Amino acid sequence: MILVGLTGNIASGKSEVARILAERGATVIDADELAREAVAPDTQALNDIIKRWGKDVLQPDGSLDRAALRRIVFADQHELDALNRIVHPGVTRLRDREIAIAKERGDQIIVCVIPLLFERNLVEEFDCIVLVDAPRPLRLERLVLTRGLEETEAMDMIAAQMPAELKRARADYCIENTGSLEDLERDVDALWSYLQRNTVESESEVHVS
């Protein structure tokens, strides 16, 4: 079994890489999905969010208005840090639960998608770190064109994360997502082969020891 941390700055394409890996047979645990669960109605995290930022960050049905909250926190690093302190403990508990379930099933390649893996100093928790990267101008273009964000909001979101150059030096494997979907699929197939080889090697080490 190999536990993989998959990361990348916003709009780098890590979700697409995770999707392709899931198609190949990986067990994917996505921090964004866990974050939605962590701030569901009636959770302590959502109550803490309302206490700090008020009911203006809620949808009419009482669920979190992620876009409204995003506009607040990505404009102010202090506010973003406060949000992370509220949400991350719940996300960590949920991720640990999903990893334990996957291990109990005997899953061989478990991929945890964590946007802030380096920022939260989680490198040592994984057997392998995979970074998905793309040039900053391309990521900005993707945020504006495909997600419909205002350019200033998109720039705030990019600026709030650690520069990819600092992450590349600490990653075990890097995917450059600058081409077509077909290019990306070929690159992920190469990654999949790499992970399978490492899984076999780790199993061999266990048997030898």
FIKE-346259 format. One line per 4 residues: for each residue x negated, y, z of N, C-alpha, C. Coordinates in nm, 2 decimals, m for minus. Example, Ala and Ser with C-alpha at 12.3 -4.5 7.8 and 13.67 -1.06 7.14 Angstrom:
BEGIN
m1.32 m0.57 0.78 m1.23 m0.45 0.78 m1.32 m0.33 0.78  m1.28 m0.22 0.71 m1.37 m0.11 0.71 m1.29 0.00 0.79
END
This chain:
BEGIN
m0.08 m0.12 0.00 0.00 0.00 0.00 m0.09 0.12 0.00  m0.05 0.22 m0.08 m0.12 0.35 m0.08 m0.02 0.47 m0.06  m0.06 0.56 0.03 0.02 0.67 0.06 m0.04 0.79 m0.01  0.04 0.85 m0.10 m0.01 0.96 m0.18 0.06 1.09 m0.14
m0.02 1.20 m0.13 0.03 1.33 m0.12 0.03 1.40 m0.25  0.15 1.44 m0.30 0.15 1.50 m0.43 0.19 1.65 m0.41  0.11 1.74 m0.46 0.13 1.88 m0.43 0.10 1.96 m0.56  0.12 2.09 m0.54 0.10 2.19 m0.65 0.17 2.31 m0.62
0.12 2.42 m0.67 0.19 2.55 m0.65 0.32 2.56 m0.73  0.40 2.65 m0.69 0.53 2.66 m0.75 0.53 2.67 m0.90  0.62 2.60 m0.97 0.63 2.59 m1.11 0.51 2.52 m1.18  0.43 2.45 m1.10 0.32 2.37 m1.17 0.37 2.25 m1.24
0.49 2.20 m1.20 0.54 2.08 m1.26 0.54 1.95 m1.17  0.52 1.97 m1.04 0.50 1.85 m0.95 0.63 1.77 m0.95  0.75 1.84 m0.96 0.87 1.76 m0.95 0.89 1.67 m1.07  0.84 1.72 m1.19 0.85 1.64 m1.31 0.75 1.52 m1.30
0.63 1.55 m1.24 0.54 1.44 m1.22 0.60 1.34 m1.13  0.66 1.38 m1.02 0.73 1.29 m0.93 0.83 1.21 m0.99  0.91 1.27 m1.08 1.02 1.20 m1.15 0.96 1.09 m1.24  0.85 1.12 m1.31 0.79 1.02 m1.40 0.73 0.90 m1.31
0.67 0.94 m1.20 0.61 0.83 m1.11 0.72 0.74 m1.06  0.84 0.80 m1.03 0.95 0.72 m0.98 1.00 0.63 m1.09  1.00 0.67 m1.21 1.03 0.58 m1.32 0.94 0.47 m1.34  0.81 0.49 m1.30 0.71 0.39 m1.32 0.72 0.29 m1.20
0.79 0.33 m1.09 0.80 0.23 m0.98 0.76 0.28 m0.85  0.71 0.41 m0.84 0.67 0.47 m0.71 0.79 0.50 m0.62  0.77 0.49 m0.49 0.87 0.54 m0.40 0.84 0.69 m0.37  0.93 0.78 m0.41 0.91 0.92 m0.40 0.99 0.98 m0.28
0.92 1.05 m0.20 0.98 1.12 m0.08 0.95 1.27 m0.10  1.06 1.35 m0.13 1.04 1.49 m0.17 1.07 1.58 m0.06  0.98 1.66 m0.02 0.99 1.76 0.09 1.11 1.85 0.07  1.13 1.89 m0.06 1.24 1.99 m0.08 1.38 1.92 m0.05
1.39 1.80 m0.09 1.52 1.73 m0.05 1.53 1.71 0.10  1.42 1.68 0.16 1.42 1.67 0.31 1.46 1.80 0.37  1.41 1.91 0.32 1.43 2.04 0.37 1.58 2.07 0.36  1.65 2.03 0.26 1.79 2.05 0.25 1.86 1.98 0.35
1.82 1.86 0.38 1.88 1.78 0.49 1.85 1.84 0.62  1.73 1.90 0.64 1.69 1.95 0.77 1.77 2.08 0.80  1.83 2.15 0.70 1.90 2.27 0.73 2.05 2.26 0.69  2.10 2.14 0.69 2.24 2.11 0.66 2.32 2.18 0.77
2.45 2.20 0.74 2.54 2.26 0.85 2.54 2.18 0.98  2.54 2.26 1.09 2.54 2.20 1.22 2.41 2.15 1.27  2.30 2.17 1.19 2.17 2.13 1.24 2.11 2.25 1.33  2.02 2.21 1.41 1.95 2.31 1.49 1.87 2.41 1.41
1.81 2.36 1.30 1.74 2.45 1.21 1.82 2.55 1.15  1.94 2.52 1.10 2.03 2.62 1.04 2.08 2.72 1.14  2.11 2.67 1.26 2.15 2.76 1.37 2.04 2.86 1.40  1.91 2.81 1.40 1.80 2.90 1.43 1.78 3.00 1.31
1.81 2.96 1.19 1.80 3.05 1.08 1.91 3.16 1.09  2.03 3.12 1.12 2.14 3.22 1.14 2.10 3.32 1.25  2.05 3.26 1.36 2.01 3.35 1.47 1.91 3.46 1.43  1.82 3.42 1.34 1.71 3.51 1.30 1.76 3.61 1.19
1.82 3.56 1.09 1.85 3.64 0.97 2.00 3.67 0.95  2.08 3.62 1.04 2.23 3.65 1.03 2.30 3.57 0.93  2.43 3.59 0.93 2.52 3.51 0.84 2.52 3.55 0.69  2.44 3.65 0.66 2.43 3.69 0.52 2.35 3.59 0.44
2.29 3.49 0.51 2.21 3.39 0.44 2.29 3.26 0.42  2.43 3.27 0.45 2.51 3.16 0.43 2.60 3.17 0.31  2.63 3.05 0.25 2.74 3.04 0.15 2.87 3.05 0.22  2.98 3.08 0.14 3.11 3.08 0.19 3.15 2.95 0.27
3.10 2.84 0.23 3.13 2.71 0.29 3.05 2.68 0.42  2.96 2.78 0.45 2.88 2.76 0.57 2.75 2.70 0.55  2.72 2.66 0.43 2.59 2.60 0.40 2.49 2.71 0.38  2.36 2.68 0.37 2.26 2.78 0.36 2.25 2.83 0.21
2.25 2.97 0.20 2.23 3.03 0.07 2.08 3.04 0.05  2.02 2.94 m0.02 1.88 2.94 m0.03 1.82 3.06 m0.11  1.89 3.10 m0.21 1.85 3.21 m0.29 1.84 3.34 m0.20  1.94 3.36 m0.12 1.95 3.48 m0.04 1.83 3.48 0.06
1.81 3.36 0.12 1.70 3.35 0.22 1.57 3.37 0.15  1.55 3.31 0.03 1.43 3.32 m0.04 1.39 3.46 m0.07  1.49 3.54 m0.10 1.46 3.68 m0.14 1.40 3.76 m0.01  1.45 3.72 0.11 1.40 3.78 0.23 1.26 3.73 0.26
1.24 3.60 0.27 1.11 3.55 0.32 0.99 3.56 0.23  1.02 3.56 0.10 0.90 3.56 0.01 0.86 3.71 m0.01  0.93 3.80 0.04 0.89 3.94 0.03 0.81 3.98 0.16  0.80 3.89 0.25 0.73 3.92 0.38 0.67 3.80 0.44
0.54 3.79 0.44 0.47 3.66 0.48 0.51 3.63 0.63  0.53 3.73 0.71 0.56 3.71 0.85 0.70 3.63 0.86  0.79 3.67 0.77 0.92 3.61 0.77 0.91 3.47 0.71  0.83 3.45 0.62 0.81 3.31 0.56 0.75 3.22 0.66
0.65 3.27 0.74 0.59 3.19 0.84 0.70 3.15 0.95  0.79 3.24 0.98 0.89 3.21 1.08 0.98 3.10 1.02  1.02 3.11 0.90 1.10 3.01 0.84 1.04 2.87 0.84  0.91 2.87 0.81 0.84 2.74 0.81 0.83 2.68 0.95
0.82 2.77 1.05 0.81 2.71 1.19 0.95 2.65 1.22  1.05 2.70 1.17 1.19 2.65 1.20 1.21 2.52 1.12  1.18 2.52 1.00 1.22 2.40 0.91 1.12 2.29 0.92  0.99 2.31 0.92 0.89 2.21 0.91 0.90 2.09 1.01
0.93 2.12 1.13 0.94 2.00 1.23 1.04 1.90 1.19  1.16 1.95 1.14 1.26 1.86 1.10 1.22 1.78 0.97  1.16 1.85 0.88 1.11 1.79 0.76 1.01 1.68 0.79  0.92 1.71 0.88 0.82 1.61 0.92 0.88 1.48 0.98
0.98 1.50 1.07 1.05 1.39 1.12 1.12 1.30 1.02  1.18 1.37 0.92 1.25 1.30 0.82 1.16 1.23 0.73  1.04 1.29 0.70 0.94 1.22 0.61 0.89 1.10 0.68  0.85 1.11 0.81 0.80 1.00 0.88 0.90 0.88 0.88
1.03 0.92 0.89 1.13 0.81 0.89 1.14 0.74 0.75  1.13 0.82 0.64 1.13 0.76 0.51 1.01 0.68 0.48  0.89 0.72 0.53 0.77 0.65 0.51 0.78 0.51 0.58  0.83 0.52 0.70 0.84 0.39 0.78 0.94 0.30 0.71
1.05 0.35 0.66 1.14 0.26 0.59 1.08 0.20 0.46  1.00 0.28 0.39 0.93 0.23 0.27 0.83 0.13 0.30  0.75 0.15 0.41 0.65 0.05 0.45 0.72 m0.08 0.50  0.83 m0.07 0.57 0.91 m0.19 0.61 0.95 m0.27 0.49
0.99 m0.20 0.38 1.03 m0.27 0.26 0.92 m0.34 0.19  0.80 m0.29 0.22 0.68 m0.34 0.15 0.65 m0.27 0.02  0.70 m0.14 0.01 0.67 m0.06 m0.11 0.52 m0.04 m0.12  0.47 m0.05 m0.24 0.32 m0.04 m0.27 0.27 0.10 m0.29
0.34 0.18 m0.36 0.29 0.32 m0.38 0.40 0.42 m0.34  0.37 0.49 m0.23 0.46 0.58 m0.17 0.41 0.73 m0.20  0.49 0.81 m0.26 0.44 0.94 m0.30 0.52 1.04 m0.23  0.46 1.12 m0.15 0.52 1.23 m0.07 0.50 1.36 m0.15
0.60 1.43 m0.19 0.59 1.56 m0.26 0.60 1.66 m0.16  0.49 1.74 m0.14 0.48 1.84 m0.03 0.41 1.96 m0.09  0.49 2.07 m0.12 0.44 2.19 m0.18 0.33 2.25 m0.10  0.34 2.25 0.04 0.25 2.32 0.12 0.16 2.22 0.19
0.12 2.12 0.13 0.03 2.01 0.19 m0.10 2.07 0.24  m0.17 2.15 0.16 m0.29 2.21 0.20 m0.27 2.32 0.30  m0.17 2.40 0.28 m0.14 2.51 0.38 m0.11 2.46 0.52  m0.06 2.34 0.53 m0.02 2.28 0.66 m0.12 2.18 0.71
m0.23 2.17 0.64 m0.34 2.09 0.68 m0.30 1.94 0.70  m0.24 1.89 0.59 m0.19 1.75 0.60 m0.27 1.65 0.52  m0.39 1.70 0.47 m0.47 1.62 0.38 m0.50 1.48 0.45  m0.54 1.48 0.57 m0.59 1.36 0.64 m0.48 1.26 0.66
m0.35 1.29 0.64 m0.25 1.20 0.66 m0.23 1.11 0.54  m0.30 1.13 0.43 m0.28 1.05 0.30 m0.40 0.99 0.25  m0.38 0.88 0.18 m0.49 0.80 0.12 m0.54 0.87 0.00  m0.46 0.95 m0.07 m0.49 1.01 m0.19 m0.41 1.14 m0.21
m0.48 1.24 m0.25 m0.42 1.37 m0.28 m0.42 1.40 m0.43  m0.30 1.42 m0.49 m0.28 1.45 m0.63 m0.23 1.60 m0.64  m0.31 1.68 m0.72 m0.27 1.81 m0.74 m0.22 1.83 m0.88  m0.10 1.89 m0.90 m0.05 1.93 m1.03 m0.08 2.08 m1.05
m0.14 2.12 m1.16 m0.18 2.26 m1.17 m0.14 2.31 m1.31  m0.12 2.44 m1.32 m0.10 2.51 m1.44 m0.15 2.66 m1.42  m0.19 2.73 m1.52 m0.24 2.87 m1.51 m0.13 2.95 m1.45  m0.17 3.05 m1.37 m0.07 3.14 m1.31 0.02 3.21 m1.41
m0.02 3.26 m1.52 0.07 3.33 m1.61 0.18 3.23 m1.66  0.14 3.10 m1.69 0.23 3.00 m1.73 0.34 2.97 m1.62  0.29 2.96 m1.50 0.39 2.94 m1.39 0.48 3.05 m1.37  0.43 3.17 m1.39 0.52 3.29 m1.38 0.62 3.29 m1.49
0.58 3.25 m1.61 0.67 3.25 m1.72 0.78 3.14 m1.70  0.74 3.03 m1.64 0.84 2.92 m1.61 0.94 2.97 m1.51  0.90 3.04 m1.41 0.99 3.09 m1.30 1.09 3.18 m1.36  1.05 3.27 m1.45 1.13 3.37 m1.50 1.23 3.31 m1.61
1.17 3.23 m1.70 1.25 3.18 m1.81 1.34 3.06 m1.77  1.29 2.97 m1.69 1.36 2.85 m1.67 1.44 2.85 m1.54  1.40 2.94 m1.44 1.47 2.94 m1.32 1.55 3.07 m1.30  1.53 3.16 m1.40 1.61 3.29 m1.40 1.58 3.39 m1.29
1.45 3.38 m1.24 1.41 3.47 m1.13 1.37 3.60 m1.19  1.38 3.71 m1.11 1.32 3.84 m1.15 1.17 3.83 m1.14  1.10 3.90 m1.23 0.96 3.88 m1.23 0.89 3.92 m1.09  0.94 4.02 m1.03 0.89 4.06 m0.90 0.91 3.95 m0.79
1.02 3.89 m0.79 1.05 3.78 m0.70 0.96 3.66 m0.73  0.94 3.63 m0.86 0.86 3.52 m0.90 0.71 3.55 m0.86  0.67 3.67 m0.87 0.53 3.71 m0.83 0.51 3.70 m0.68  0.61 3.73 m0.61 0.60 3.72 m0.46 0.59 3.57 m0.42
0.66 3.49 m0.49 0.66 3.34 m0.46 0.52 3.28 m0.49  0.47 3.32 m0.60 0.33 3.28 m0.64 0.23 3.33 m0.54  0.24 3.45 m0.50 0.14 3.52 m0.42 0.14 3.46 m0.28  0.25 3.40 m0.24 0.27 3.35 m0.10 0.19 3.22 m0.08
0.15 3.15 m0.19 0.08 3.02 m0.17 m0.07 3.04 m0.19  m0.14 2.94 m0.13 m0.28 2.93 m0.14 m0.32 2.92 m0.29  m0.42 2.99 m0.34 m0.47 2.98 m0.48 m0.50 2.84 m0.51  m0.46 2.80 m0.63 m0.48 2.66 m0.67 m0.63 2.62 m0.68
m0.72 2.72 m0.70 m0.86 2.70 m0.71 m0.91 2.64 m0.58  m0.86 2.68 m0.47 m0.90 2.63 m0.34 m0.85 2.49 m0.32  m0.74 2.46 m0.38 m0.68 2.32 m0.36 m0.75 2.22 m0.45  m0.80 2.26 m0.57 m0.86 2.17 m0.66 m0.98 2.10 m0.60
m1.06 2.17 m0.53 m1.18 2.12 m0.47 m1.15 2.01 m0.37  m1.03 2.00 m0.31 m1.00 1.91 m0.21 m0.91 1.80 m0.26  m0.87 1.80 m0.38 m0.78 1.70 m0.44 m0.86 1.58 m0.49  m0.80 1.46 m0.48 m0.87 1.34 m0.54 m0.84 1.33 m0.69
m0.73 1.39 m0.73 m0.69 1.37 m0.87 m0.61 1.50 m0.91  m0.64 1.55 m1.03 m0.57 1.67 m1.07 m0.51 1.65 m1.21  m0.39 1.69 m1.23 m0.32 1.69 m1.35 m0.30 1.83 m1.40  m0.35 1.86 m1.52 m0.33 1.99 m1.58 m0.20 1.99 m1.67
m0.10 2.06 m1.62 0.03 2.06 m1.68 0.05 2.18 m1.77  m0.02 2.18 m1.88 m0.01 2.30 m1.97 0.05 2.27 m2.11  0.08 2.14 m2.13 0.12 2.10 m2.27 0.27 2.06 m2.27  0.30 1.96 m2.36 0.44 1.92 m2.38 0.47 1.81 m2.27
0.60 1.77 m2.27 0.64 1.67 m2.18 0.57 1.54 m2.21  0.55 1.51 m2.34 0.48 1.39 m2.39 0.34 1.39 m2.34  0.28 1.51 m2.34 0.14 1.52 m2.28 0.14 1.48 m2.14  0.24 1.54 m2.07 0.25 1.51 m1.92 0.27 1.37 m1.89
0.36 1.30 m1.97 0.38 1.16 m1.94 0.26 1.08 m1.96  0.18 1.11 m2.06 0.05 1.04 m2.08 m0.04 1.06 m1.96  m0.05 1.18 m1.92 m0.13 1.21 m1.80 m0.08 1.14 m1.67  0.05 1.13 m1.66 0.10 1.06 m1.54 0.08 0.91 m1.55
0.09 0.86 m1.67 0.06 0.71 m1.69 m0.09 0.68 m1.65  m0.18 0.78 m1.68 m0.32 0.76 m1.64 m0.33 0.76 m1.49  m0.25 0.85 m1.43 m0.25 0.86 m1.28 m0.19 0.74 m1.22  m0.08 0.68 m1.28 m0.02 0.56 m1.23 m0.12 0.44 m1.23
m0.20 0.43 m1.34 m0.30 0.33 m1.35 m0.40 0.35 m1.24  m0.44 0.47 m1.22 m0.54 0.50 m1.11 m0.48 0.46 m0.97  m0.36 0.49 m0.95 m0.30 0.46 m0.82 m0.28 0.31 m0.80  m0.25 0.24 m0.91 m0.24 0.09 m0.90 m0.37 0.03 m0.87
m0.48 0.08 m0.93 m0.61 0.03 m0.91 m0.65 0.05 m0.76  m0.62 0.17 m0.71 m0.66 0.20 m0.57 m0.58 0.12 m0.47  m0.45 0.08 m0.51 m0.37 0.00 m0.43 m0.43 m0.14 m0.42  m0.47 m0.19 m0.53 m0.54 m0.33 m0.53 m0.67 m0.33 m0.45
m0.75 m0.22 m0.47 m0.87 m0.21 m0.39 m0.85 m0.20 m0.24  m0.75 m0.13 m0.20 m0.72 m0.11 m0.06 m0.68 m0.24 0.00  m0.60 m0.32 m0.08 m0.55 m0.45 m0.03 m0.67 m0.55 m0.02  m0.76 m0.54 m0.11 m0.88 m0.63 m0.11 m0.97 m0.60 0.01
m0.98 m0.47 0.05 m1.06 m0.43 0.16 m0.99 m0.48 0.29  m0.86 m0.48 0.29 m0.79 m0.54 0.41 m0.81 m0.68 0.42  m0.81 m0.76 0.31 m0.83 m0.90 0.32 m0.97 m0.94 0.36  m1.07 m0.86 0.31 m1.21 m0.88 0.34 m1.23 m0.86 0.49
m1.18 m0.75 0.54 m1.20 m0.72 0.68 m1.13 m0.82 0.77
END
